[in-house]
Amino acid sequence: MKIVTVAILAIPLIGSISSCKKDFLTAEPELTLPEGEAFANPTRILAQVNGLYFSIKSGAFLGGRYLIYNDIRAEEFSNRTSNGVTGLTVYQGTNVASDTYIARLWSQGYITINRVNLFLKGMADHPGVVTQAVNDNYVAEAKFLRALSYFSLIQIFAKPYLLDNGASRGMPLRLLPESNLQNNGLKSSSVAAIYAQILKDLDEAETGLPNTQGDALTNTTRAHKNTAIALKTRVYLAMGKYDKVIEEGNKLVSQTAPFVTVDAARVGHALQANIVNVFAAPYTTSESILSFPFADTNIPGTQNQLGYYFNVGNGNLEYSLNITGAGIYADPSWTATDARKTGLTATSSFSGRTYTYPTKFKGISPFLDSAPVIRYAEVLLNLAEAEALNPGGNLVRSRALLDAVRKRSDPTYDFGVLATSAELLAAILKERRIEFLTEGMRYNDLARRVAPIPSFGAGSVSIPVTDPRYTFPIPLQETNTNPEVNNM
C-alpha cells in the first residue's frame, strides 16, 4: 500500500462534513495516511482541503514570517535589540544561502505546492467520490493556493518581472506530485514561466470556485471567485499589465463611489467605515477577502507570530516604527488625526526612551491574530494605480479610488491637485505604505517597480536591483539536493 510520507498533506481528521469546513482552525494534522483512504469519502477529501490551508498558513510561510520579513527589509522599522533569531539578517540585508530561517520559508512554500500536487492527482485518480460541483470547487481551491504560494515565493527569490519582462532565472516549476527525492533535480524556469503558471491556475480557479463559501467565516478564510480575481489584480500589477488589472478589478469594483463589489450573487466586499474594525477578531468583515486564522492548537510558532513582532502589548517590542527617518510614520501626509495613526499605533518606553509601535495585531501569547492575505482596500489601490498608469486610463476614477481609501481613515485630508499620472502614482504608492503597514507589502511594492530598497537596517543605504542583497539567495539545502536550481 502506498503511503505518502515525504510531503504528505496535513490532514486534520474529523467527524462530520459540516464541521470539517472550519476544522483546520483547531484540528491537529495527521502526518501519514494511506492514499486510498485519503480519498475514500467526502469527509476525508474535505479534510485534505483544510490541510492545504493548514500548510500555507504555517508561521514559517504566509502565517507570519513572509509578512514580517517583507516589512522589515526597507525603511519603516527600527530594530531595538539586535536579536539574531528575529529577522536581524533580513533587516540588515546580510542573508546568506545557509540562513535556516529563509530556508524554512522556501521549504514550507514548496511543501505546500507539493501537497497541492498530491491532492490534485488524488482527486483525478478517485473520481466520483464527491459531486462534480464539489470536485470543481476543491480542485479550484487547491490551484488557487498553489498560485498564491508560487507568487509569494517568486517575489522574494527572483528578480522582478519588470526588470526584463520575466527573462530572469525564476524557480523550479514543480507541477508533479513527489513522495521522495528521486526527481528533486530540476532546473529553474524563467520568471515569466512561473507567472504564466500562476495566471493559469488563477484563471482555472476563478472558473471552478463558487460564488460564496457559505458564511462570513468561510468566505474570509477559504477561496471563492472574488478571491482568485483579487489575487489576479496583484499579479497583473506586478507584471505591469495595467489593462488586465483594470479588467479584473472591474469584476469586483463599481465604476464610481461608493466602491463595492458589483455582482450580487457573489460575496459582497466594501471598505469598513472604521479601519480598526478590520483587525478585530475574527477578521470576517466585508473588507477581508482572505485571511488565515489560528487557534491554540495551531499557533504560528516561535519567531513567526505577527503580534510578537508588531504589537505594543505582549510582544518582544523589538521592531519599533522608524519615526524620525525615511519611515512613513514621519511623513507629513500621514496626519496625527488619521485613524490608522490614532487607532493602530501606540507608544511604549524603555530605559527612558519612548518607542512607537504598530498595533494592528493586538493578541497576546500565543498570538492568534489572523494573518491578512488580501483586503478590498488593496484591490481599490491596485485598480487606482492601474487607472493612473494605463494609457488612456481614467485619472478621475484613479483619484476617487485613492480618496476612498484615505478618507475612510482621514475624512478631511485633501491630496490637492493630482493632475498627472506621475502625481497620482506618487500619492497612491505613499498611501499603500500607510494602509498596509505590517501586512507584508513593502518589499513587494518596491520590487514590482524595480525600485531600490531604502534599507534602514543596512545603514540607510539604497540597495539597487542589481545588488545580490535585493533578493533572498536560493537556500543551501536546495542547492545541495538540486544542483540544477540556479540553471534555466
N, C-alpha and C positions, 0 to 999 in steps of 0.2 A: 504494500500500500504506500502510495506516495505521500510523504509528509513535507509540507512547505515549512522550512525552518530558518533559512538564512535571512530572508527579508519578508517574513510572514506578515500577513495582515494582522493588525492589532484588533482582535475580535472580542468585544465585550459580550459574553454570552448572557442571554436574558430570558425572561419567562413568558413574555407576550408581545405580540406585534404592536399593540397600541402603545405600550410603554417604551418599546425599543427606539422609537423616533427620538427620544430625549435621553436614552441611557448612556450615550457617550459622555454626558456630563458627570456621571457618577460611577459607572461600572469599571471594574478592573479588567484590563485586556488579557485575553488568553493568548499564550505565546505560540502554541502549536495546535494544529487541528488538521486531521486527515482531509485531503482535498475533496473527496466525495461527500463527507459530512458537512464541509463548509458551505456547500451549495445544495444541501439536502432538502431544505424547506424555506419558505419565505422568511421565517424568523431568523434563521441563520444568515441568510443573504442580507437582510436589513442590518443585522449586527455587523456585518462586514462593511457596509456603507458607513455606519457610525465609526468603525475602526479606521477608515480612511481619514475622517475628520480628526479623530484622536491622534493620528500620526502627524498631520500637517500642523496641528496646533501645539505640537511639542514645544516646550520652553526653549529648546535649542534651535528652533526654527521660527515659525510665524507666531508662536505663542508668546514671544518675548525677545529673544536675542537678536533676531533680524531687525526688529523695530529699533531696539536700543542702539545697536551698532551703527545703523544708518543715521541716527540723530546726533551721536556724539562725535562724528568724524569731522564736522565742519566748525562753525563759529558760534553756535548757540549755547554751548555749555562750557563750564569751567570745572576742572577736576580738583577736588579738595584734599583727598587722602593718598593719592598715588598707589592705590591698591591694585596689585598686578593681576588679580583674578576677576576684576570687574571692568573689563574692557579697556584697560590702560593702553595696551599696544594699539588698539583701534583708535583711541583718542589721539595718541601721539603719532600715528601713521608709521609704526615700526613693525608691522606684521611681517612674519616670515612664514615659509611653507610648513614649518614644523609646529606652528601655533595650533595647539589642540582645541582651542575654543572655536577658531574658524573652521577647523577640520570637522568638528561636531556639527556645525551649521550645514556644511556641504553634505556630510553623510546623511543627516536627517532629511534633507531635501531629496536626495536620491533614494533613500529608503521609502519615502512617501511615493515617489514616482514609480518605484518597482512594485509597491503594494497596489497601486492603481493598475499597473500592467498585469499583475497576477489576478486581480479582480476581473478585469475585462476579459481575460482568457477564460476564467472560470465561468463567467456569465455566458460566453459564447459556447462553452463545452457542455453547459447544462441548461438547454432551452426548456421553456415550458413550466419551470418551477414557479415563476410568478407571471402575472398577466403581461401582455406586450406593453401596455402603458406603464406599468411599474418597472419593467425591464428598461424601457427607454429612459425613464426618469433616473434610475440608478446608474446606468451607463453614462448618462449625461453629467450627473454629479461627479462621477469619477474623472471624466475628461476635463471638467472644469477645474478640479483640484490638481490634476496634472499640469494644466496650463498655468495655474497660479503658482505652482512650485517652480516650473521652468522659468517663468517670467521673473520671479523673485530672485532666483539664482543668477540668471544671465545679467541682471543689472550690476551685480557686485563682483562677479568673477570674470567678466569680459568687458571689452571696450564698448562704448555707447554705439548704438545703431547708427546715429547720425554722423559719427566720425568718418565713416567710409561706406555708408549705406549697407552696413552689415557684412562687409567682406572680411572682417577680422576673425581671428580664432574665437570660437564660441565655447561649447561644452560638448561632451559626449551625448548624443541624442539616443537615449535608450527607450525603445518602444516595445521590446520583447520582455516577457517575464523571466526572471532568473531566480533560481533557488540554490545556486552555488557560484563559485568564482570562475567556472570554466570559460565563460565568454566575457570576462572582465576587460580584456584588451580591446579597446575601441578608440579610434581617432575622434577628435572633436569635430563637430560640424561647425559651419560658419555661424556667426551671429544671425545672419539673415535666415538661415535654415531653421534655427531654433525659433525665431519669431514666426516663421511660416507655420511650424507645427503648433505653436501656441494659438495662433489665429484659427487654424483648422479645428483644434479641439474646442475653442470657444464658439465657433460657428455651429459645430455639431452639438455642443452643449445647449446653446440657445434653442435649437430645434427640439431637442429631447426633453428639456426641463419643463416642469409645469409652470403655469402662471403664478401659482402660490403653493407653498408647502403646508398651509393649513391654518396656523395660528401665529400670534406675534412672536413667540419664541422660535419656532422652526423657520419662520420667514426671515429671521435675522441671524440664524445660526446654520442654516442649510441653503444651498444654492437654488435659485429659481431663475426664470428667464431674465428678469431685471438684473440679477447678479452677474450673469455672463455678459450682458450688454454693458453694464457699468465697467467691468474689467476691460472690455474692448476699448472703451474710451481712453483708458490709461495706457493700453498697449499702443494704440494708434498715435497717441500724443508722443510717446517715446520714439516713434518712427518718423515723426514729422509729417504724418499723413492727416493733415488738418481737415480735409474734406471728409475723411472717414470718421474722424472724431465727431464732426457735426452730424453726419448720417446716423451714427449710433446714438449720439446724445439726444437727437430729436425723437428717438423712440421713448425716451424717459423724461424729457423736459418740455414743457409747454413753450410756445413761442414768446409769450410775454408774461410779465409778472401778474400774480404771484406764481412762481415757478413750482410746478408739481408734476407728477407723472401723468401721462396722457391717456393710458389705456386702462379703463375702469375694470377690466377683467383681471388685471394683474395686481401685484402688491402695490399699494399706494405709498409713494415717497414724497416727503416735503421736509423743508428745514424746520427744526424745532424753534419755537419762539425764543426760548432761552437756551443758549449753548450749554449751560451747566447741566441741564436735564439729559443731554445726550450721553453723559458719562456717569449717570446714576444707574446702579444695578436694576434690572438685568439687561440693559442695553437693547431694549426692544422697541425703541421709538421709531417713528416713520423715517427718521434720518439715517438710521443704521441699516445699511444694505447687507453687510455681512460682518459679523464679529465672532470671535472664538471664546466661548465661555469656559470656566473652570469650576471645579468643586474640590473639596478637601481630599478626595480620592485620586485626583489627577492634577495636582498643583504644577505650575510651570517649572519648579525645581530651583535649586540653588544657583544664584547669579543670573537668573533669567527673568525674574519677576519684574514686570513694569512698575509696580508700586514700590518695589525695593529700590529702584533707581530714581524714579520720578515721583516723589511724594514727600511732603514736609512732615508727615506724621511718624510712621514706624519704619521707614526705610533706612538705608545706610547714609543718606544725605551726602553722598559723595559727589554727584554731579549737580551743581547749582547753575542757575541761569547766568550767562555772561551779560551783566547789566551795565558794564562801562565801555566795552569794546565794540566790535562789529556785530555783536549779537542783536537779534531783532527786538529784544526787550527794551533796549535803549533807543530804538528808532522813534523819532517824534511822531511818526504816523500811527504808532500803537499808543493811543492816548491812555491817560490814567483812569478814564471813566469807562473804557472798553470792558465789557463783561468778561472777556477772556483774560483780562488782567485782574479785575476785581474779584472774579469768581473762580478762576482756575490757576492762580498763583498765590503764594504766601511766603512769609519770611521765617527764618529761624536763626538763632545766634549761637556761636561757638567762640570761646576764648575772646570775648569782647568784640567779635566781628559778626555782622548780620549778613546772611545769605538769602537769596531769593530762589524759590523752588516752584516748579510746576505742580499742580495738584489735580490733574485730570484723573489720576489713579489714586483713589483715597483708601483703598483696602489696607488692612494690617495683616501681619503674618497669619496665615500662609499666602497672602497676596493673591486673591482670587478675582481681581479685576479682569473683565473681558478684554481680550486683545482686539482692537479695532482693525478691520481689514479694508472695508470700503464704506464711505459715507456719502450721502446725497450731496453734501457740500462739495465734495471732490468732483462729482460729476458736473456740477454747475461751474466750477472753476476750470475744469478740463474744457468744457464747452466754451466758456468765455475766452480762454486762451486760443482755442481753435478759430473762433469767430474773428479774433483780433489778427491772427496770422495767416489765415487762408485768403488767397487772392479773391477779392470780391466778397470777403466776409462781412458780416453785419456788425459794424462797430457800435451801433446803438444797442443792440442786444448784448454784445460783449460787456458794455458798461453796466447795463441793467443787471446782468448776472453777477458781476462784481459787486455792485451796490447791494444786491440781495444778501450776499454772504456778510459783507461788512456791517450793514445797517441792522441786522438782527442782533449784533453784539454792541454796536456803537451807533445808535439811531441818528445822532446829529452830525456824524462825520461827513465831510464833503471832500471828495478827491480833487475837486476843482476841475479845470478843463483838461480832458484827456482826448485830444483831437486826433492823435495819430495812433497807428498800430503800435509803434515803439513805446509810446507813453502808456497805453493800456497794458502792454505786456509787462512793463516795469511794475505797475501797480498790482497786477494780478500775481506776479511772482512774489512780491513782498507780502501780499495777502495770504498766499499759501504758507509762507514761513510762520505767520501768526496763527492761522487757523489749524494747521496740522502739527504744531509743535508737540513733540514726544510721540507722534504716531508713525514714525519711521519713514518720513517722506523726504527729509532734507537732502541726503546724498543723492537719492534717485532723481530729484528735481534738478540738481546740478549736473549729474551725469547725462541725463537725456538731452541736455542742451550743449553738451561737450564743454561745459563751463569749468574752470579750475575750482578746486576745493579750497576755500578760505579757512585753512586749518588752524584753529586756535591752539589745539593741543600740541601741534608740531612746532609751535613757536610763532604763531600768527604769520604763517607763510602761505603763499598761493601755490597749490600743487596742480600743475597742468596735466592734461590727459595723457601726455607722453611720459610722465613720471611713473616708474614702476609702483609707487605707492598709491596711485589712483584707483587701482582695482586690487582686490584681495588675491594673493597668489593661490594657484591650484594647490591644495594641501598635499603634503609629502606622502601621506597614506594613500592618496590616489595615484600619484606618480609611481609609487613603489609597486602597486598592484596592476597599474595600467600605464606602462611606459609610453603608450601612444597618445596620451591625453593632450599633450602640447602640440601635436601634429594635426593637420587637416587633410 
